[in-house]
């Protein structure tokens, strides 16, 4: 472990943590693993919906993100506020959550603490008031780091004329687990080890549930016509995704063998290990695609948000499928092509993975540099 700090520092981390969303929990793990690799002289405190759970899972201090007195006390006691990673500064999923994250930054500035925007995906920010407030606060923070060039352009278009470090998603800083847990999970499901594994992570996005279910079922039907593969439905935001995936599974299992649903709740290491046993991953969640890239499964996305498009650009690929109008013919065709050309496609993906590793080093080194100022 590199120890580049001569004295001990405390950072406070603000994000969407403690809600059992595996993507956001992976962001937190990547942040903790990445920063700890750079220095052992940093104490990490996390604002969490469930502080006891967060402390137990990550071996960090944690305070309740909903109690203003606890938040103020934690800010006053820290050396630097780290805001991120993830998509905190956007108002698509919620018009109000952006105000919460900006308020935390504002409090840190008020108490004259160092402030670091960490590996964030920015936007869209649709409300004029939210855009003005974001511009005002981000022009005052100590350091801005975003996870893709699309986010940097978005900030520049908003009038944030700062040096902005572009790296990659925090999750690429995670210490990769072994594949053994994933193999055991597949054995419990009774999966045929001689077939390729295609994972599906499907979400219920706004008013598109009915067409999503119909098109995914037709996609699987077309895949099964051409390829004898295992289809494994994996809920990502467990309590949210399991419902729609159960509906898809119940309709498919009547027609086909080798259709499986992971009903067990998995935390980050086990989830990563499971994904590492997949060959292809079709995901409507960004971090499903990131997990696939990290663990060696070929990622194919159905986008509901520009952050998915941004990742595909970073992989030097074009995002073709969108939740409002994706077509089962096109999705099945891409998956079948991936089955038939998997080695070549994964070789291309792995060249980008090496770059992502080096980029996570950059934003964690930047944390150390800002602390030392």
Buried (B, 14 or more C-beta within 10 A) or exposed (E): EEEEBEEEBBBBBBBBBBEBBBBBBBBBBBBBBBBBBBBEBBBBBBBBBBBEBBBEBBEBBBBBBEEEEBBEEBBEBBBBBBBBBBBBBBBBEEEEBBBBBBBBBBBBBEEEBBBBBBBBBBBBBEEEEBBEBBBEBBBEBBBBBBBBEBBBBBBEEBEBEBEBBBBBBBBBBBEEBEBEBBBEBBEEEEBBEEBBBBBBBBBBBEEBBEEBBEBBBBBBBBBBEEBEBBBBBBBBBBEBBBEBBBBBBEBBBEEEEBBBBBEEEBBBBBBBBBBBBBBBBBBBBBBBBBBBBBBBBBBBBBBBBBBBBBBBBBBEBEBBBBBEEBBBEEBBBBBBEBBEEBEEBBEEBEEBBEEBEEBBBEBBBBBBEBBEE
